[in-house]
Amino acid sequence: MITKEQFKANYDRINELGKAFMDKCIENDKKIILTSDDPKEREKAMNDLSYIYYEYDNREKILDTKNIEQQYDDVVNMTEDLSKAFKCEWISDTEFTVQTNHERLSDFAIMISRWFGATSTSGFTFSSSFTTHNAKTANGLYFDITCTKEGLGLLVFKGLNPGLPYWLPRSFAEEYEKNIK
């Protein structure tokens, strides 16, 4: 399992990248609006700038780290409680196996939901017959409930290692991080 410091650093990195990208987009659009002689180019920049400002609140919510401590505590509490009841093992920094007697994955997912208040993020109930259930804790930590090929219950804590937001291009992130180092 990754440490709390690594977890926080992952989110701080995403937060920094996200804000840097939004700032760059705003500056680029402002520059075009102020300096371009092409009315279509200026109109496009104005529309882009308006869209960024319109979406700014939503984008900031994605980057919000106010529940970061509680999200990490959710992982610790879940894994500790499960380890008291079942044979468990971390198989990577984000993957935790649970040896249960459940014959169906949906039964395991329902147990996780009832024990820890996890909710489905896919719009389907945990009793649906899927090979993976997407879930989140009350504090917003995303994880998958699935199983290994050996039939063990598997919790994949995706929220421990967040990816880039959908609106942040990978090319920008790579270039930004290359210039920082």
C-alpha positions as CSV (number, residue, x, y, z in Angstrom):
1,M,0.0,0.0,0.0
2,I,1.3,3.4,-0.8
3,T,2.0,5.8,2.1
4,K,-0.2,8.7,3.0
5,E,2.6,11.0,1.9
6,Q,2.7,9.3,-1.6
7,F,-1.0,9.5,-1.8
8,K,-1.1,13.2,-1.0
9,A,1.8,13.8,-3.5
10,N,-0.1,12.1,-6.3
11,Y,-3.1,14.4,-5.7
12,D,-0.9,17.5,-5.3
13,R,0.7,16.7,-8.7
14,I,-2.6,16.3,-10.4
15,N,-3.9,19.5,-8.8
16,E,-0.8,21.5,-9.9
17,L,-1.0,20.1,-13.4
18,G,-4.7,20.9,-13.7
19,K,-4.3,24.5,-12.5
20,A,-1.3,25.1,-14.7
21,F,-3.3,23.8,-17.7
22,M,-6.3,26.0,-17.0
23,D,-4.0,29.0,-16.5
24,K,-2.2,28.3,-19.8
25,C,-5.5,28.0,-21.7
26,I,-6.8,31.3,-20.2
27,E,-3.5,33.1,-21.0
28,N,-3.5,31.8,-24.6
29,D,-7.1,32.8,-25.2
30,K,-6.6,36.3,-23.7
31,K,-3.5,36.8,-25.9
32,I,-5.4,35.9,-29.0
33,I,-8.4,38.1,-28.1
34,L,-6.1,41.1,-27.5
35,T,-3.7,40.6,-30.4
36,S,-5.4,38.8,-33.3
37,D,-6.6,40.6,-36.4
38,D,-8.8,37.6,-37.4
39,P,-12.3,38.0,-36.1
40,K,-13.0,34.3,-36.4
41,E,-9.9,33.5,-34.4
42,R,-10.8,36.0,-31.8
43,E,-14.4,34.7,-31.6
44,K,-13.2,31.2,-31.1
45,A,-10.8,32.3,-28.4
46,M,-13.6,34.2,-26.7
47,N,-15.8,31.1,-26.8
48,D,-13.0,28.9,-25.5
49,L,-12.3,31.4,-22.7
50,S,-16.0,31.5,-21.8
51,Y,-16.2,27.7,-21.7
52,I,-13.1,27.5,-19.4
53,Y,-14.6,30.0,-17.0
54,Y,-18.0,28.2,-17.2
55,E,-16.3,24.9,-16.4
56,Y,-13.8,26.3,-13.9
57,D,-15.9,25.3,-10.9
58,N,-16.5,21.8,-12.1
59,R,-12.8,21.4,-12.9
60,E,-11.8,22.7,-9.5
61,K,-14.1,20.2,-7.9
62,I,-12.2,17.4,-9.7
63,L,-9.0,18.8,-8.3
64,D,-10.3,19.3,-4.8
65,T,-8.3,17.6,-2.1
66,K,-10.3,18.6,1.0
67,N,-11.2,14.9,1.8
68,I,-7.7,13.6,1.1
69,E,-7.0,12.5,4.7
70,Q,-10.4,10.8,5.0
71,Q,-10.0,9.0,1.7
72,Y,-6.7,7.5,2.8
73,D,-8.3,6.6,6.2
74,D,-11.1,4.8,4.3
75,V,-8.5,2.5,2.7
76,V,-6.8,1.9,6.0
77,N,-10.0,1.2,7.8
78,M,-11.4,-1.1,5.1
79,T,-8.2,-3.1,4.8
80,E,-7.7,-3.4,8.6
81,D,-11.3,-4.5,9.2
82,L,-11.2,-7.0,6.3
83,S,-7.9,-8.4,7.6
84,K,-9.5,-9.1,11.0
85,A,-12.3,-11.2,9.4
86,F,-10.5,-12.8,6.4
87,K,-7.1,-13.8,5.1
88,C,-6.0,-10.8,3.1
89,E,-3.0,-9.6,1.2
90,W,-1.7,-6.5,-0.6
91,I,-0.6,-7.7,-4.0
92,S,0.4,-4.2,-5.3
93,D,0.3,-0.6,-4.1
94,T,-3.3,-0.4,-5.0
95,E,-4.6,-4.0,-5.1
96,F,-5.9,-5.8,-2.0
97,T,-7.1,-9.4,-2.1
98,V,-9.6,-10.9,0.3
99,Q,-10.1,-14.7,0.7
100,T,-13.8,-15.0,1.3
101,N,-16.4,-17.8,1.1
102,H,-18.6,-15.9,-1.3
103,E,-19.4,-17.8,-4.5
104,R,-20.6,-14.8,-6.4
105,L,-18.8,-11.5,-6.9
106,S,-22.0,-9.6,-6.3
107,D,-22.3,-11.1,-2.8
108,F,-18.8,-9.8,-2.0
109,A,-19.7,-6.4,-3.4
110,I,-22.8,-6.3,-1.3
111,M,-20.8,-7.1,1.8
112,I,-18.3,-4.3,1.1
113,S,-21.2,-1.9,0.5
114,R,-22.9,-2.9,3.8
115,W,-19.8,-3.0,5.9
116,F,-18.2,0.2,4.6
117,G,-21.1,2.2,3.1
118,A,-19.6,2.0,-0.4
119,T,-21.9,3.1,-3.2
120,S,-21.9,2.1,-6.9
121,T,-20.6,4.7,-9.4
122,S,-21.8,2.8,-12.4
123,G,-25.5,3.3,-11.9
124,F,-26.1,-0.4,-11.4
125,T,-26.7,-2.2,-8.1
126,F,-24.0,-4.4,-6.5
127,S,-26.3,-7.3,-7.1
128,S,-25.9,-7.0,-10.8
129,S,-23.9,-9.7,-12.4
130,F,-20.7,-7.9,-13.5
131,T,-17.1,-8.9,-13.4
132,T,-16.2,-5.6,-11.9
133,H,-18.2,-3.2,-9.8
134,N,-17.1,0.5,-9.7
135,A,-17.6,2.0,-6.2
136,K,-16.7,4.9,-4.0
137,T,-16.5,5.5,-0.3
138,A,-18.5,8.2,1.5
139,N,-15.4,10.4,1.3
140,G,-15.2,10.0,-2.4
141,L,-12.3,7.5,-2.8
142,Y,-12.9,5.4,-6.0
143,F,-12.2,1.7,-6.1
144,D,-13.2,-1.4,-8.0
145,I,-14.6,-4.5,-6.5
146,T,-13.6,-7.5,-8.6
147,C,-11.8,-10.8,-8.3
148,T,-8.6,-12.5,-9.2
149,K,-8.4,-15.4,-11.6
150,E,-7.9,-17.6,-8.5
151,G,-11.4,-16.5,-7.3
152,L,-10.2,-14.2,-4.5
153,G,-12.1,-11.0,-3.8
154,L,-10.1,-8.0,-5.1
155,L,-10.3,-4.4,-4.2
156,V,-8.5,-2.1,-6.6
157,F,-8.1,1.3,-5.0
158,K,-7.9,3.5,-8.1
159,G,-8.2,6.6,-6.0
160,L,-4.9,6.0,-4.4
161,N,-3.1,6.7,-7.7
162,P,-5.4,9.2,-9.6
163,G,-5.1,9.7,-13.3
164,L,-5.3,12.9,-15.2
165,P,-8.7,14.6,-15.4
166,Y,-10.5,14.0,-18.7
167,W,-9.9,17.6,-19.8
168,L,-6.1,17.7,-19.2
169,P,-4.1,16.4,-22.2
170,R,-1.3,13.9,-21.4
171,S,1.0,15.8,-23.8
172,F,0.6,19.0,-21.6
173,A,1.3,17.0,-18.4
174,E,4.4,15.4,-19.9
175,E,5.8,18.7,-21.2
176,Y,5.0,20.5,-17.9
177,E,6.7,17.8,-15.8
178,K,9.7,17.7,-18.1
179,N,10.2,21.5,-17.8
180,I,9.9,21.3,-14.0
181,K,12.7,18.7,-13.6
